[in-house]
Every structure is written in C-alpha cells, then in structure tokens.
Amino acid sequence: MEVLNLTTKSTYSMGLKVGITGGIGSGKSTVCSIFSLLGVPIYNADQRARELMESDQTVRQQIVEVLGKKAYIEEGHLNRPWIASQVFPNPELLRQLNEIVHPAVARDGEQWQTLHHQAPYTLKEAALLYETGSHMALDKMIEVFAPKSTRIHRVMQRDGLSRAQVQERMDRQWPEWKKLILADMVIINDGRQGLINQVLHIHRALIGHH
C-alpha cells in the first residue's frame, strides 16, 4: 500500500492544515505523539469536545436539554459512561448531541489555528473528520490504518468494552476503505511496520511542501 501520495496544490500564505483520522483503535493518538515530538502543533478535536462540553455554559445547557441532568455528575464533570450508553444505541440522540458539540469545536479550532498560523503545518486529530464534513476545510488528510481485528482487540483492552460494544461504535464511523480512498497519506499501524519512519517520511514531505 502506498504510504504517501501528495498532490500538487498552490502555495499557501499560511501553513498547511492537515487532518489526521482513523477508525477507533487505529492508534491516532500514538501517531500524533510522534508528530508532537517533532514540534508539530496538534489540535485534538475529540479532547477539546469533552473539555467544551464541561466548560462552555451554552453547550452544557443544550446537552442537558437533550439528555437531561444525568449527563453531568459532581462538580460539573461529564457522565461519560452514561452518555455513551444513551447515544450510541440511539442514532437520533447521537445526531442531536453532535449538532451541539461539533459547531462549538469548529469555532474553537479556528481560534486555535490563528495562534499557529506560522507553523509549516498543523494537525487536527479527530475520529470523525470525514463523517462530520470537517475534512473539507483541511488541505491534506492522513489516515491511520490498522486491521479491524487489531482495532477491536485494542479497544476491548483499553476501554474494557465487549466485542459487541466496540462493533457498535465502529458502525458509527465510515468504513476504512472509504477513508483510504480519500486520504492523501496513509500510516499503517498494524504492529509490524515501524511508525517513526512513516511519520518522518510524511513530516519531511509536508515541510518541503510548505
């Protein structure tokens, strides 16, 4: 499989805005930690979503209107297990939650981007970049790929979920083949191919493309 496929684009006055995504359990965070060691600014959209769900009063109020007061526990923290138990089996509730959170994250990400406009490129890490249409605002896309069986095992071990629960969450994401077709660059994280060399290869290409 081709690891790098950069298409020619016009020169940017600002740094490239690069998205990095992958199916649940693919190892996005591990890959991003390597990019971070290279000095690349990284916006973790999923982490910021959780933070905004706790800190943004408008977002909090809207979530309570949709899910009820059980969405939060003591000191205003998210009741994440309870929220997951409500929205993942219920596509309509999940849609309503996403319609609250995703616009807030998009605004927050734009503000963050202005702070790092002098970097050769930035990374936006999120699980649902394609599904939400966020990839349309980005210049390049990196897909972190791992076989489905590997991803299921990783998430079961990491989150203490059953195979059925992991599969349910996978079903909310685009199939891997669809994302691989759209990706400009692919990092294979199957436990056999080294990640560092793949990241360095892409990093050098993006720096040179700036």
C-alpha positions in Angstrom: 0.0 0.0 0.0 1.2 3.4 -0.9 2.1 5.4 2.3 2.4 8.8 0.7 0.5 10.4 -2.1 0.8 14.2 -2.1 -1.0 16.1 -4.9 0.2 19.4 -6.1 -1.5 22.5 -4.7 -0.9 26.2 -4.9 1.3 27.9 -2.4 -0.3 28.8 0.9 0.2 32.0 2.7 -0.4 30.1 5.9 0.8 26.7 7.0 -1.0 23.6 5.7 -4.0 22.5 7.7 -3.7 18.7 7.9 -6.3 16.3 9.3 -5.4 13.0 10.9 -8.0 10.4 11.5 -8.6 6.7 11.6 -11.1 4.1 12.9 -11.5 3.6 16.7 -8.4 1.7 18.0 -6.3 2.6 14.9 -3.7 4.4 17.1 -4.2 8.0 16.1 -3.0 9.3 19.5 0.2 7.3 19.3 1.0 8.6 15.9 0.2 12.2 17.0 2.6 11.8 19.9 5.4 11.2 17.4 4.4 14.3 15.3 4.3 16.3 18.6 7.9 15.3 19.4 8.8 16.8 16.0 7.3 20.2 17.1 4.1 19.9 15.1 1.1 21.8 16.7 -1.7 19.3 17.2 -5.4 20.1 17.9 -7.1 17.1 19.5 -10.7 17.8 18.5 -12.2 14.9 20.5 -10.4 16.0 23.7 -11.4 19.6 23.1 -15.0 18.5 22.6 -15.0 16.9 26.0 -13.5 20.0 27.6 -16.0 22.3 25.9 -18.9 20.0 27.0 -17.8 20.8 30.6 -16.6 24.4 30.3 -18.9 26.1 27.7 -22.1 27.1 29.5 -24.1 27.3 26.3 -23.0 23.8 25.3 -23.7 22.4 28.8 -27.2 23.9 28.8 -28.0 22.4 25.3 -26.8 19.0 26.4 -28.9 19.0 29.5 -31.9 20.0 27.3 -31.3 16.9 25.1 -30.1 14.3 27.5 -31.2 15.5 30.9 -29.3 16.3 34.1 -27.8 12.8 34.3 -25.4 13.9 31.6 -23.3 15.6 34.4 -22.1 14.4 37.7 -20.5 16.2 40.7 -18.5 19.4 40.1 -19.9 19.6 36.6 -18.0 16.7 35.1 -19.4 14.8 32.2 -21.1 11.5 33.0 -19.3 9.9 30.0 -20.3 6.2 30.5 -23.9 7.2 30.9 -23.9 9.5 27.9 -22.3 6.7 25.8 -25.0 4.3 27.0 -27.7 6.7 25.8 -26.4 8.0 22.5 -24.6 5.0 20.9 -27.7 2.8 20.7 -29.8 5.8 19.6 -28.8 7.4 16.3 -31.2 10.3 16.8 -29.8 11.3 20.2 -26.3 10.9 18.8 -27.2 13.3 16.0 -28.6 15.9 18.4 -25.5 15.7 20.6 -23.2 16.1 17.5 -25.2 19.1 16.3 -24.4 20.7 19.7 -20.8 19.8 20.0 -19.4 19.9 16.5 -20.1 23.6 15.7 -18.6 24.5 19.1 -15.4 22.5 18.3 -15.2 24.0 14.8 -15.2 27.6 16.3 -12.7 26.6 18.9 -10.5 25.0 16.3 -10.5 28.1 14.1 -9.3 30.2 17.0 -6.6 27.7 17.8 -5.5 27.7 14.1 -4.9 31.5 14.2 -2.5 31.0 17.0 -0.4 28.6 15.0 -0.6 30.2 11.5 3.2 30.5 11.2 3.8 26.8 11.6 4.7 25.0 8.3 1.7 22.7 9.0 -0.7 21.9 11.8 -2.5 18.6 12.6 -6.2 18.3 13.5 -6.8 15.0 15.2 -10.4 13.6 15.3 -12.2 10.4 14.9 -15.0 11.7 12.7 -13.3 14.2 10.3 -15.0 12.7 7.2 -18.3 11.9 8.9 -18.8 15.5 10.0 -17.5 17.1 6.8 -14.7 18.8 8.7 -12.2 17.4 6.2 -13.5 19.9 3.6 -11.8 22.8 5.5 -8.4 21.0 5.5 -5.6 20.9 2.9 -4.5 17.3 3.4 -5.7 14.2 5.1 -3.8 11.5 6.9 -5.4 8.1 7.6 -4.1 5.9 10.3 -4.9 2.4 9.4 -5.0 -0.9 11.4 -6.8 -4.1 10.6 -10.2 -4.4 12.1 -9.4 -7.4 14.4 -6.4 -5.4 15.8 -8.6 -2.4 16.5 -11.3 -4.4 18.2 -8.7 -6.1 20.5 -7.0 -2.7 21.3 -10.3 -1.0 22.3 -11.5 -4.0 24.3 -8.3 -4.0 26.3 -8.1 -0.2 26.6 -11.7 0.6 27.5 -13.0 -2.6 29.0 -15.7 -2.9 26.4 -17.2 -6.1 25.0 -16.7 -7.0 21.3 -20.3 -6.0 20.6 -19.9 -2.6 22.2 -16.7 -1.9 20.1 -18.5 -3.1 16.9 -21.4 -0.7 17.7 -19.0 2.2 17.9 -17.3 1.1 14.7 -20.6 1.1 13.0 -20.9 4.9 13.6 -17.8 5.5 11.6 -17.2 5.3 7.9 -15.7 2.0 6.7 -11.9 2.1 6.4 -11.9 1.5 2.6 -13.9 4.7 2.1 -11.5 6.8 4.1 -8.4 5.2 2.5 -9.7 6.3 -0.9 -10.0 9.9 0.2 -6.8 10.1 2.2 -3.7 11.9 0.8 -1.4 10.0 3.1 -1.7 6.6 5.0 0.2 5.5 8.1 -0.1 1.7 8.7 -0.2 0.8 12.4 -0.5 -3.0 12.3 2.2 -3.7 14.9 4.6 -4.9 12.2 5.6 -1.7 10.3 7.5 0.9 12.2 5.6 4.1 12.9 8.5 6.5 13.3 9.9 6.2 9.8 6.4 6.6 8.3 5.8 9.7 10.3 9.2 11.1 9.4 8.6 10.5 5.7 5.3 12.4 5.8 6.7 15.1 8.0 9.6 15.8 5.6 7.1 15.9 2.7 4.8 18.3 4.4 7.7 20.6 5.5 9.0 20.6 1.9 5.5 21.3 0.5 5.1 24.4 2.6 
